[in-house]
Amino acid sequence: MKYELDLLRVSCRNIGWAVRDVHLGIEVDLGDGAILCFQNADRDADCLIGFSGTPWHAHDHPSFSGAHGYYAEVDYRDLPAALNEGRVLICELESNGRTTDRWLVHRDFNDELKHLEDGERIIVRRAQTRLAAP
C-alpha cells in the first residue's frame, strides 16, 4: 500500500511536528530523537512505517495486540491524530543506557513488558508537540 505522503505531511504539520521530505518518503520529528518515517517503494509490499535508526517497522496499517488476545488496527492516515491524542505511544528499548529499538504501541492494546530482558528498560511516552520548522 502506498502512503498518501501529502496528507500525512499536512496532518503532522498541523499538529506542530517538523516534517522533512526524504527520498521516497517523509520523516516526522516526534521529539527526543524519535523520527517516524513513512516510506513508499516501487512495490506496495515494501512500503513501510518505522523509526529512523531502529529495526522496528510496519507495513500498511499498524496493528497492536494485547495480552488477552484483543487487538486494534490504526489506519495510517489516522496515525498522526492517534499519536497526538495519546492513543498510540512511542515505546523505546534501552540497553546499557542506549536506545536500541523504538516502536509504536497502543495505549489499550499492548503486551510489551513480557519481552523485557535483564539489563534492559522500556520507556513508554507520548509524542511531543512542538512548532514545525519553517
Secondary structure, DSSP 8 states (H G I E B T S, - for coil): ----HHHHHHHHHHHT--EEEETTEEEEE-STT-EEEEE--SSGGG-EEEETTSS-EE-SS-EEE-TTS-EEE--GGGHHHHHHHTSEEEEEEEETTEEEEEEEEESSS--GGGG--TTEEEEEE---------
